[in-house]
Structures are given as C-alpha cells and as structure tokens.
Amino acid sequence: MTTEEIFKKYGDIELSFRHYYKYSFMFKGETPEGETVFAYIGGDADDIYRLDLDYNETGTISNLEPSSIRIMKGEEVVVDWEEY
C-alpha cells in the first residue's frame, strides 16, 4: 500500500495517546472494520522536543503526521509503513 493510499483509507481514524517509550509517542485506534491502527510519532530527541502533547490527546493519522504506522487485523499485519 502506498503512502497516499494509507492516508486516504486510514487518515481520518480517531487515535488516542497510549504511551511514550524511547523518544516515541504511540497512538492507537480502531477502524469500523475492526482493524487496529497504531501510529508512532518521534523517534529521536529532536523530533519530540517540538511536540506539544496532552495526556488525553486524540488525533488522526492526517493531523498527527506519524513517523510510522502499523495496522493489524487480528494477528495479521495489514500495513507496516515508515516515513524513512
């Protein structure tokens, strides 16, 4: 799946902040079809330094601009995308 296809299909799914680990913020949501969407923001100190985040933060793939996205249907990985 291309970047454009991912953002078109999953870009408006609501995601909520779940946790922070090693300079990366993880957001999680679910599609109407039951797929679990994980979006990761950051990756290094420079990336997260500029991020203003509230614990109750929600967003979408389109407005969070994640550095990586993983979409799962059960145990199957449907999408595994990284910005770089």
Secondary structure, DSSP 8 states (H G I E B T S, - for coil): --HHHHHHHHTT--EEEEEEETTEEEEEEE-TTS-EEEEEEESSHHHHHT----TT-EE-HHHH--SEEEEEETTEEEEEEE--
